Amino acid sequence: MSQVSVIKQVIKDQAASEPGEGTIYAINGERVDVRVRGSATLLKDISVAGSTGSLQVGQVVTLKWEYGRPIALAVPGTGFVPLVVKIAADNDTIENAAQGIRVKARGIRPWHLSFRPSVEGHTHLDMLQLAGWVIDENGDISNADVYLHTDGQISLGNGTNVLKLDAQHATHRLWIGNNTPGDADFSVDKAGKVTARSGSIGGWDILSDRLSKNGAELRASGELTLGSGGDSAVLSAVDPDGWKLWLGADNPEEAPFRVKGTGEVFLENANINSNIRSGNYQAGSQGWAIDQAGRAEFNDVTIRGTMSSVVFASATTSIMGSRTVISDGGALISDVGNSDDFIAVDTSVFAMGDMLVLSASPARSEWMQVTVAPEAVSGGYRYGVQRDLAGKGACVFFAGETVASKGTSILPDSASMIGEFDELGSFTMGMVSSTMAGNLGGFLTLEGGRAYGPYFGVARRFGPAYNQISDILRIGRLTGFLGITENKYGFATGDINRHMTYTDEDGLSIVTNGGATAINDNGVTTDALNMGIVSTPPAYQDQFGRLYLDHATRSLRLRCKDGSTQFDTAVGSGGVVTGSSGPLQRKRTSDLALVDGEYLRLADYLDLGDCTLSMDGDALLEIL
């Protein structure tokens, strides 16, 4: 067989044994079965260059052969650079013949080919260049947005899609999303520090300024938050108001538990299973402590609300500064605004008409009156009240501050009575049953202040206005009470017209009838002596005289005894009759000498002070 025939047979055999195309018969994962075109031959389990996801049954694919094994090209050109070689017949070296192409004795030369073979002194495009890669004079290789630098840098993409790997950068080795590593969303510096503005690490979501997952947030600013709202817990190093820890609210000012950087702790409720004490506590000496049994030790205590005790220890010294009022009272269980018309306290002792005073400080003091009966609420009782009885402006009060009763004033249910009290200013009162009308109640006062005390006082309400209150008893310092201006101590009771007092300086004094009658160390002073009529004369008593009105004789009688001698004197319509140890001798008033006479002198047994007996004829008129 000639040389040409051999070549033609080889080409024919190669085309039959290594077909260049086929049709997809089946897709088996990452491999396919291909039926050779124009043949019943089925090539099974062929590798695929590219993804089988782009193939479908019936599709014609190109087949490439390596070492006798076919490869199906999913995308034409994938993994291969097809080389098409054409041989030109010039009838000089290569000629066409009946048997095909025939090579003459001189052989095939370079100009017969459609490509330029590599010969000495000649270069041509290699596989990288054919694929679009460019190699510059520095040896850097690039293709579109892909760069491989000889100095150790690889760059893929550009702008926000860039990825850089750099072995020579001053600070970073890897960064993504920006050409500048400091502005990149993800970067790794040369020390291995990882910076990521989003992503996930250990189950945490990486955000631009924090790590977050399931309600937990760790902020780069210095704050850790767990949960939200009433279930939140926050640990902060950056809160502008100095809060470091708070629980139960997003806003620390609203949290029921919060701690400041200074160590201050604010909490609404606490259950403590052991003792608490101050850091400097020394029993009986300094600091404070509260044990689990409820025993407490403090140096000084200020109590604004109610203090209740069953026992006060004896053999101790107790000091209560300034004034203490003992009366019906309680403590507020909620705040009171200056426009509220009700208060809520921890007790039900108050009643309709009670005059109440709330005095948290000199600047926050207000009189009120109960106008609505108590209503039970959570933790106590609610009372409707008339505010600002003194006309000085309603105040704001807070839970825990005290409320005290200063008596009761209830008006009868008549319009005229209400009209009569309009002149008292802001005082008004709702209509109530007339059977309850009156001004009742009072309170006790312990005054220890230097300006007024010390004294113990009893006060009572005498009128419906808030300040119609007066003391009726004082024991201790009496200055300013019942017209006493000197600094005197003792006891006094009553009012300016009728009272009884005792002081070391003045002794016992009883004043009544607007001062017209007085009993003191000077004796009895009166402008009217009233005596009851007796049926049985009193017995004689040695060294005493007994003055009485005798029922039988209708006369004023004086019965005296001096040793064994008894004296009787009667003053009546018949004049004055006197005698001693025998029948009375009657004398007319004109014959009776009361001062220097020989008969019994009333002044010896009855001290009338500056008074004299004034007689008109036989009748006793009056003692002046």
KAFENGI-V619511 format. One record per pair of residues at least 4 apart in sequence whose C-alpha atoms are under 8 Angstrom apart, sorted by the first residue. I is the first residue (numbers start at 1). J is the second residue. D is the distance in whole Angstrom. If there is no record, write none. Layout:
i: <I	I>
j: <J	J>
d: <D	D>
This chain:
i: <1	1	2	3	4	4	4	4	4	5	5	5	6	7	8	8	8	9	10	11	12	13	14	14	15	15	18	18	18	19	19	20	20	20	21	21	21	21	21	21	22	22	22	22	22	22	22	22	23	23	23	23	23	23	23	23	23	24	24	24	24	24	24	24	24	24	24	25	25	25	25	25	25	26	26	26	26	27	27	27	27	27	27	28	28	28	29	30	30	30	30	31	31	31	31	31	32	32	32	32	32	33	33	33	33	33	34	34	34	34	35	35	35	35	35	36	36	36	36	46	46	46	47	47	47	48	48	48	48	48	49	49	49	49	49	49	49	50	50	50	50	50	51	51	52	54	55	55	61	61	61	62	62	62	63	63	63	63	64	64	64	64	65	65	65	66	66	73	73	74	77	77	81	81	85	85	85	86	86	87	87	87	88	88	88	89	89	89	89	89	89	90	90	90	91	91	92	93	93	93	93	93	93	93	94	94	94	94	94	94	95	95	95	95	96	96	96	97	97	103	103	108	109	110	110	111	116	118	118	118	119	125	125	126	127	128	128	128	129	129	132	133	133	133	134	134	134	135	135	135	135	136	136	138	139	139	140	140	140	140	141	141	141	142	142	142	143	145	145	145	145	146	146	146	146	147	147	147	147	148	148	148	148	149	149	151	151	152	152	152	153	153	153	153	153	154	154	154	155	155	155	155	156	156	156	157	157	157	158	158	158	158	159	159	159	160	160	160	161	161	161	162	162	162	162	163	163	163	163	163	164	164	164	164	164	165	165	165	166	166	166	167	168	169	171	171	172	172	172	172	172	173	173	173	173	174	174	174	174	175	175	175	175	175	175	176	176	176	176	176	177	177	177	178	178	178	179	179	180	181	182	185	185	185	185	186	186	186	186	187	187	187	188	188	188	188	189	189	196	196	196	197	197	197	197	198	198	198	198	199	199	199	200	200	200	201	201	203	204	204	204	205	205	205	206	206	206	207	207	209	209	209	210	210	210	210	211	211	211	212	212	212	213	214	215	215	215	215	216	216	216	216	217	217	217	218	218	218	218	219	219	221	222	222	222	223	223	223	223	223	224	224	224	225	225	225	225	226	226	226	227	227	227	228	228	228	228	229	229	229	230	230	230	230	231	231	231	232	232	232	232	233	233	233	233	233	234	234	234	234	234	235	235	235	236	236	236	237	238	239	239	242	242	243	243	243	243	243	244	244	244	244	245	245	245	246	246	246	246	246	246	247	247	247	247	247	248	248	248	249	249	249	250	250	251	252	256	256	256	256	257	257	257	257	258	258	258	259	259	259	259	260	260	272	273	274	274	275	275	275	275	276	276	276	277	277	277	277	277	278	278	278	279	280	280	281	281	281	281	281	282	282	282	283	283	284	286	286	287	287	288	288	288	288	289	289	289	290	290	290	290	291	291	303	304	304	304	304	305	305	305	305	305	305	306	306	306	306	320	320	321	321	322	322	322	322	323	323	323	323	323	324	324	324	325	325	325	325	326	326	326	326	327	327	327	327	327	327	328	328	328	328	329	329	329	329	329	329	329	330	330	330	330	330	330	331	331	331	331	331	331	331	331	332	332	332	332	332	332	332	332	332	332	333	333	333	333	333	333	333	334	334	334	334	334	334	335	335	335	335	336	336	336	336	336	336	336	337	337	337	338	338	338	339	341	341	341	341	342	342	342	342	343	343	343	343	344	344	344	344	345	345	345	346	346	346	347	347	348	348	348	350	350	350	350	351	351	351	352	352	352	352	352	352	353	353	353	353	353	353	353	354	354	354	354	354	354	354	355	355	355	355	355	355	355	355	355	355	356	356	356	356	356	356	356	356	356	357	357	357	357	357	357	357	357	358	358	358	358	358	358	358	358	359	359	359	359	359	360	360	360	360	360	361	364	364	364	365	366	366	366	366	366	366	366	366	367	367	367	367	367	368	368	368	368	368	369	369	369	369	370	370	370	370	371	371	371	371	371	371	372	372	372	373	373	374	374	374	374	375	375	375	376	376	376	377	377	387	388	388	388	388	389	389	389	390	390	391	391	397	405	406	406	406	406	407	407	407	407	407	407	407	408	408	408	408	408	409	409	409	409	409	409	410	410	410	410	410	410	410	411	411	411	411	411	411	411	411	411	411	412	412	412	412	412	412	412	412	412	413	413	413	413	413	414	414	415	416	417	418	418	418	421	421	422	422	422	424	427	427	427	432	432	433	439	439	439	439	440	440	440	441	441	442	442	442	442	443	443	443	444	444	444	444	445	445	445	445	446	446	446	446	447	447	447	447	447	447	448	448	448	448	449	449	450	452	452	453	453	454	454	455	455	455	455	455	456	456	456	457	457	457	457	457	458	458	458	458	459	459	459	459	459	460	460	460	460	461	461	461	462	462	462	463	463	464	472	472	472	473	473	473	473	474	474	474	474	474	475	475	475	475	476	476	476	477	477	477	477	477	478	478	478	478	478	478	478	479	479	479	479	479	479	480	480	481	482	482	482	482	482	483	484	488	488	489	489	490	490	490	490	491	491	491	492	492	492	492	493	493	493	494	494	494	495	496	497	497	497	497	497	498	498	498	498	498	498	499	499	499	500	500	500	500	501	501	501	501	502	502	502	502	503	503	506	507	507	508	508	508	509	509	509	509	510	510	510	511	511	511	511	511	512	512	512	513	516	516	516	517	517	517	517	517	518	518	518	518	519	519	519	520	523	523	523	524	524	524	525	525	527	527	528	529	531	531	532	532	533	533	533	533	534	534	534	534	535	535	535	536	537	537	538	538	540	540	540	540	540	540	540	541	541	541	542	542	542	542	543	543	543	543	544	544	544	544	545	545	545	545	545	545	546	546	546	547	547	547	547	547	548	548	548	549	549	549	549	550	550	550	550	551	554	555	555	555	555	556	556	556	557	557	557	557	558	558	558	558	558	559	559	559	559	560	560	560	560	561	561	561	562	565	565	566	566	567	567	567	567	567	568	568	568	568	569	569	569	569	569	569	570	570	570	571	571	571	571	571	572	572	572	572	573	573	573	574	574	574	575	575	575	575	575	575	575	575	576	576	576	576	576	577	577	577	577	577	578	578	578	578	578	578	579	579	579	580	587	587	588	588	589	589	589	592	592	593	593	593	593	594	594	594	594	594	595	595	597	600	601	602	603	603	608	611	611	612	612	613	613	613	613	614	614	614	614	614	615	615	615	615	616	616>
j: <5	6	6	7	8	99	100	101	102	9	99	100	10	11	12	99	100	13	14	15	16	17	18	19	19	20	65	68	70	36	63	62	63	64	36	37	60	61	62	63	34	35	36	37	60	61	62	63	34	35	36	37	57	58	59	60	61	32	33	34	35	56	57	58	59	60	61	32	33	34	35	57	58	32	33	34	57	31	32	33	52	56	57	32	33	45	52	47	48	51	52	45	46	47	48	52	44	45	46	47	48	42	43	44	45	46	42	43	44	46	39	40	41	42	43	40	41	42	43	70	71	72	70	71	72	52	71	72	73	74	71	72	73	74	75	78	79	73	74	75	78	79	55	74	74	74	59	74	72	73	74	72	73	76	70	71	72	73	70	71	72	73	69	70	71	70	71	77	78	78	81	82	127	130	113	114	115	113	114	112	113	114	94	112	113	93	94	95	96	101	112	94	95	112	95	96	104	103	104	105	106	107	108	109	101	102	103	104	107	108	101	102	103	104	100	101	102	101	102	107	108	112	113	116	117	116	124	122	123	124	123	129	130	130	131	132	133	134	133	134	143	141	142	143	141	142	143	139	140	141	142	140	141	150	149	150	147	148	149	150	147	148	149	146	147	148	147	155	156	157	158	154	155	156	157	153	154	155	156	152	153	154	155	153	154	167	168	166	167	168	164	165	166	167	168	164	165	166	162	163	164	165	162	163	164	161	162	163	162	163	178	179	177	178	179	176	177	178	176	177	178	176	177	178	179	174	175	176	177	178	173	174	175	176	179	173	174	175	172	173	174	173	173	173	189	190	181	187	188	189	190	187	188	189	190	181	187	188	189	181	184	185	186	187	188	181	184	185	186	187	184	185	186	183	184	185	183	184	184	187	187	195	196	197	198	194	195	196	197	194	195	196	192	193	194	195	193	194	206	207	208	206	207	208	209	205	206	207	208	205	206	207	204	205	206	205	206	213	211	212	213	211	212	213	210	211	212	211	212	219	220	221	217	218	219	220	217	218	219	216	217	218	217	227	225	226	227	228	224	225	226	227	224	225	226	222	223	224	225	223	224	238	236	237	238	234	235	236	237	238	234	235	236	232	233	234	235	232	233	234	231	232	233	232	233	249	250	248	249	250	247	248	249	250	247	248	249	247	248	249	250	245	246	247	248	249	244	245	246	247	250	244	245	246	243	244	245	244	242	243	244	260	261	252	258	259	260	261	258	259	260	261	258	259	260	252	255	256	257	258	259	252	255	256	257	258	255	256	257	254	255	256	254	255	255	258	266	267	268	269	265	266	267	268	265	266	267	263	264	265	266	264	265	292	292	291	292	289	290	291	292	289	290	291	281	287	288	289	290	287	288	289	287	286	287	285	286	287	288	289	286	287	288	287	297	297	298	299	298	299	296	297	298	299	296	297	298	294	295	296	297	295	296	307	360	400	401	402	330	331	332	400	401	402	329	330	331	402	324	448	448	449	447	448	449	450	445	446	447	448	449	445	446	447	443	444	445	446	443	444	445	446	404	405	406	442	443	444	349	350	404	405	347	349	350	402	403	404	405	345	346	347	402	403	404	345	346	347	399	400	401	402	403	343	344	345	346	398	399	400	401	402	403	344	345	346	379	380	399	400	343	344	345	398	399	400	396	397	398	399	340	342	343	396	397	398	399	395	396	397	394	395	396	394	384	385	386	387	382	383	384	385	382	383	384	385	380	381	382	383	380	381	382	379	380	381	380	381	374	380	381	354	370	374	405	370	373	374	370	371	372	373	408	410	369	370	371	408	409	410	429	369	370	405	406	407	408	409	367	368	369	370	405	406	407	408	409	466	367	368	369	370	403	404	405	406	407	365	366	367	368	403	404	405	406	364	365	366	367	401	402	403	404	364	365	366	402	403	364	365	397	401	402	365	395	396	397	395	387	388	389	390	392	393	394	395	387	388	389	390	466	385	386	387	388	389	385	386	387	389	383	384	385	386	383	384	385	386	429	430	383	384	385	383	384	381	382	383	384	381	382	383	380	381	382	381	382	394	392	393	394	426	426	427	466	426	466	425	426	401	443	441	442	443	461	439	440	441	442	443	460	461	438	439	440	441	461	437	438	439	440	463	464	429	432	436	437	438	439	464	417	418	429	431	432	434	436	437	438	464	417	431	432	433	434	435	436	437	438	417	431	432	433	434	418	431	419	420	421	422	428	429	427	428	426	427	428	465	464	465	466	436	437	437	461	462	463	464	460	461	462	460	461	458	459	460	461	458	459	460	456	457	458	459	456	457	458	459	454	455	456	457	452	453	454	455	456	457	452	453	454	455	453	454	454	477	479	476	477	476	477	474	475	476	477	478	474	475	476	471	472	473	474	475	471	472	473	474	469	470	471	472	473	469	470	471	472	468	469	470	468	469	470	468	469	468	493	494	495	491	492	493	494	478	481	491	492	493	489	490	491	492	489	490	491	487	488	489	490	491	484	487	488	489	490	491	492	484	485	486	487	488	489	484	485	485	492	494	495	496	499	496	488	503	505	503	504	501	502	503	504	501	502	503	499	500	501	502	499	500	501	498	499	500	499	514	511	512	513	514	515	510	511	512	513	514	515	510	511	512	508	509	510	511	507	508	509	510	506	507	508	509	507	508	521	520	521	519	520	521	518	519	520	521	518	519	520	515	516	517	518	519	516	517	518	517	525	526	527	524	525	526	527	528	523	524	525	526	523	524	525	524	607	608	609	607	608	609	608	609	623	624	623	623	548	549	548	549	548	549	550	551	548	549	550	551	550	551	552	550	548	550	546	559	544	545	546	559	560	561	566	545	560	561	560	561	562	563	560	561	562	563	560	561	562	605	558	559	560	561	605	606	558	559	560	556	557	558	559	606	556	557	558	554	555	556	557	554	555	556	557	555	572	570	571	572	573	570	571	572	568	569	570	571	567	568	569	570	602	566	567	568	569	566	567	568	605	565	566	567	566	580	581	580	581	578	579	580	581	600	578	579	580	584	576	577	578	579	584	600	576	577	578	575	576	577	619	620	576	618	619	620	618	619	620	588	618	619	586	587	588	589	617	618	619	620	586	587	588	589	592	584	585	586	587	588	584	585	586	587	599	600	583	584	585	584	591	592	592	618	615	617	618	597	599	597	598	599	601	599	600	601	602	603	601	603	601	604	605	606	607	608	612	623	624	623	624	620	622	623	624	620	621	622	623	624	619	620	621	622	620	621>
d: <6	7	6	6	6	6	7	7	6	6	6	8	6	6	6	8	7	6	6	6	6	6	6	8	5	8	7	8	8	7	7	6	5	6	7	7	7	6	5	5	6	5	4	5	6	6	7	7	5	5	6	7	8	6	6	4	6	7	6	5	7	7	5	5	5	6	7	7	5	5	6	6	6	6	5	7	6	6	4	6	8	7	7	5	8	8	7	7	7	7	6	6	5	5	6	7	7	5	5	7	7	7	6	4	5	6	6	5	6	8	7	7	6	4	6	7	6	6	7	7	6	7	7	5	6	7	6	5	6	6	7	6	5	6	8	6	7	7	5	6	6	8	8	6	7	7	7	6	6	6	7	6	6	7	6	5	5	6	5	5	7	7	5	4	6	6	8	7	6	7	6	7	7	8	7	6	7	6	6	6	5	7	7	5	7	8	5	5	6	8	7	6	6	8	4	7	7	6	5	7	6	6	6	8	7	6	4	6	7	7	6	5	6	7	6	5	6	6	6	6	7	7	8	7	7	8	7	6	6	7	8	6	6	6	6	7	5	8	5	6	6	7	6	5	6	5	6	6	6	5	7	6	7	8	7	6	7	6	5	6	6	5	7	5	4	6	7	8	6	5	7	8	6	5	6	8	6	5	7	8	6	5	7	5	6	8	7	6	5	7	7	6	4	6	7	6	5	6	7	6	5	6	6	5	6	6	4	6	4	8	8	8	7	6	7	8	4	5	7	5	7	6	5	6	7	8	6	5	7	8	8	6	5	6	8	6	5	7	7	5	6	6	8	6	6	6	7	7	6	4	5	8	6	5	6	8	6	5	7	6	6	8	6	4	6	8	6	6	5	6	5	6	7	6	5	7	8	7	6	6	8	7	6	5	7	7	5	4	7	6	5	7	6	5	5	6	5	7	7	8	7	6	5	4	7	7	4	4	6	6	5	7	5	4	5	7	7	7	6	6	5	6	5	6	6	5	7	6	7	6	6	8	7	5	4	5	6	5	7	6	4	7	7	8	8	6	5	7	8	6	4	6	6	5	7	8	6	5	7	5	6	7	6	5	6	7	6	4	6	7	6	5	6	7	6	5	7	6	5	6	6	4	7	4	8	7	6	6	5	5	8	4	5	8	8	5	7	6	5	6	7	8	6	5	7	8	8	6	5	6	8	6	5	7	7	5	6	6	8	6	7	6	6	7	7	6	4	6	8	6	5	6	6	5	7	6	6	8	6	4	6	8	6	7	5	6	5	6	7	6	5	8	8	7	6	7	7	5	5	8	7	6	4	7	6	5	7	6	6	5	6	5	7	8	7	7	5	7	6	4	5	6	5	6	6	8	6	4	6	6	6	6	7	7	5	8	5	4	6	7	5	6	8	8	8	8	8	7	7	7	7	5	5	7	6	5	7	6	6	4	7	6	7	7	8	7	5	6	7	5	8	5	5	5	8	6	6	7	8	7	6	7	6	4	4	8	7	6	4	6	6	6	5	6	7	6	5	6	6	5	6	8	6	6	7	8	5	7	7	7	6	5	8	7	8	7	5	4	6	6	6	6	6	5	7	5	6	8	7	5	5	4	6	7	6	4	6	7	5	5	6	6	7	6	5	6	7	7	5	6	8	6	8	6	4	8	8	6	4	5	6	8	6	6	5	6	8	7	5	7	5	5	5	7	6	6	7	7	7	5	4	5	6	5	7	7	7	5	4	6	6	6	7	6	4	6	6	6	7	8	6	6	8	8	7	7	6	7	5	6	6	6	8	8	6	5	6	5	5	5	8	6	5	6	7	6	4	6	7	6	5	7	6	5	6	6	7	7	6	5	6	7	7	6	5	6	8	7	6	5	6	6	5	6	7	8	6	5	7	8	6	5	7	6	4	6	7	8	6	6	8	7	7	6	6	7	8	7	8	6	8	7	8	8	7	7	7	6	5	6	7	6	5	5	6	6	5	5	7	8	7	6	4	6	8	5	5	6	7	7	6	5	7	6	7	6	5	5	8	5	5	7	6	4	6	5	6	7	7	6	5	8	6	6	6	7	7	8	6	7	8	7	6	6	7	7	6	4	5	7	7	6	8	6	5	6	7	7	6	4	6	7	5	8	7	7	5	5	6	7	7	7	7	7	7	7	8	5	6	8	7	7	6	6	4	7	7	5	8	8	5	6	6	5	7	8	6	6	7	7	7	8	8	8	8	7	7	7	8	6	8	7	8	7	6	6	6	6	7	6	7	6	6	7	5	4	6	6	6	7	7	6	5	6	6	5	6	8	8	6	5	7	7	5	5	5	6	8	8	5	5	7	5	7	7	8	7	8	6	6	6	6	5	4	5	8	6	5	6	7	8	5	4	6	6	6	5	7	7	5	4	6	7	6	6	6	7	6	4	7	6	6	7	5	7	7	5	5	7	7	6	4	7	7	8	6	5	6	8	6	4	7	5	5	6	7	6	4	7	8	7	7	6	6	7	7	7	5	5	6	5	6	8	5	6	8	8	8	6	5	8	7	8	7	8	6	7	7	5	5	7	6	5	7	7	6	4	7	6	6	7	6	4	7	6	8	7	6	6	4	6	8	5	4	7	6	7	6	5	7	7	6	4	6	8	6	5	7	7	5	4	6	5	7	8	7	7	8	6	7	7	6	5	8	5	5	7	5	8	6	5	7	7	5	7	6	7	6	6	7	5	4	6	8	8	6	5	6	6	4	6	7	7	8	7	8	7	7	8	7	8	7	8	8	7	7	8	7	7	5	6	5	7	6	6	5	6	5	7	8	8	7	7	8	8	8	8	7	6	6	7	7	7	6	7	5	6	6	7	6	5	7	6	6	8	7	6	6	4	7	5	7	5	5	6	7	6	4	7	8	6	5	6	7	6	5	6	5	5	6	7	7	7	6	6	5	8	6	5	6	7	5	4	6	8	6	5	6	8	8	6	5	7	6	5	6	7	6	4	6	6	7	6	6	5	7	6	5	7	8	6	6	7	7	7	6	4	7	8	8	6	5	7	6	5	7	8	7	7	7	6	6	5	4	7	7	5	7	7	6	5	5	8	5	6	8	6	6	6	6	7	6	5	4	5	8	5	5	6	8	7	7	6	4	5	7	6	7	6	7	7	7	7	7	7	4	7	7	8	8	8	5	7	8	6	8	8	8	8	6	6	7	7	6	5	6	6	8	7	5	7	7	6	6	6	7	6	5	6	8	7	7>
